[in-house]
C-alpha cells in the first residue's frame, strides 16, 4: 500500500532462495517463512515492536504487543515510526524486531517488478525477496487493500469506472494524498506506468486522512487514495475505481519479524492472532481508532478480550 521500493541484488536473492530450498520436504511457509540470516532462538525474553504512522498499523502493533506480554514476554514499543521506507530501515538495522505488514506491499517494496497478483502466490513469493534475517509468519485472512477513489459527482461527470478511464481526463485533474502516493507503484507511478494516466498537478496532503478527504470533497483535488478498511469510503459514498492491471496487489495482514527474535512461543502467539483476525474486525478497529475517542492500546485490548488466545 502506499502505506506500503528498494530492490535486493540478484546475488542476495539467489542466496535467500538457496536457504529456503534447504528445508527438505517441509512447507517453507508453515508457521513462518525462513528468509535466512541465522537460526531462530529457543526463547526470547523481550523484543521491540514498531508500526507505521497510521491508526491501523498502530492497533495491529498493539495487538501483537499485548498478546506477547500476556505470554510473559517484555515488549518495547516504537510506534508511529513513519512511512514504509522508515520502518523497513528500522527492522533491518535492528531498531525494531517485529512489524505488522501487508503481503502485497512487502513483496513490491523488495521487488518492484513483482508479477504475482493472487493472494497465495504473493505470500509465497515473499521469502525469496526478503533480506537475510527477516521472515514473515502466517498471513491472516484479514486484508486491507489500496483504493483509488473519487467522489460520485466526479465519477458521473467523467464516466469513471476504472483507473484506465482516467487516462483521457487526468490532464484536467488534480491528484492528492500522502507524499508516498506520488512515487509508489500503488499510486501515481503505477498509474502512469500501467495505465498511462498523468495528472495536471499533485498536492501533498495526508495518507488516506482528513486532509485528503476534505480536499476531495471540496474539489481541491479530484483523485486520491484510501484503504478498504476505512469507513470514510462508505460514509462519504466514495467511488472505488477498478484496477484491472493490478497495481494494487492483495494485502493480507502478516507479521514481519527478525529471525533472531522468532522463538516458538513468539511465533505461535502471533500466528494465533493471525488466525482470529478478520477483515470485518479490522474495519471496526480502524473506525474506532480513527474516531479519536479510543487509543490504539484500548482498541487492541478490547479485541484481545473478545478473541482470547490459547
Secondary structure, DSSP 8 states (H G I E B T S, - for coil): -TT------HHHHHHHHHHHHTTTTS-TTTTS---SSS---S--SEEEEE--SSHHHHHHHHHHHHHHHTTT-EEEEE----SHHHHHHHHHTTS-SEEEEEHHHHHHHH-TT----SHHHHHHHGGGTS-TTEEEEEEEEEE--EEEEE-HHHHHHHT-SBGGGGGGTGGG-EEEE-HHHHHSTTTHHHHHHHH----SEEEE--SSSHHHHHHHHTTS-SBEEEETT-HHHHHTT-EE-B-TT-SS---EEEEEEEGGG--HHHHHHHHHHHHH--HHHHHHHHHHHHHSSS-HHHHHHHHHHHS---
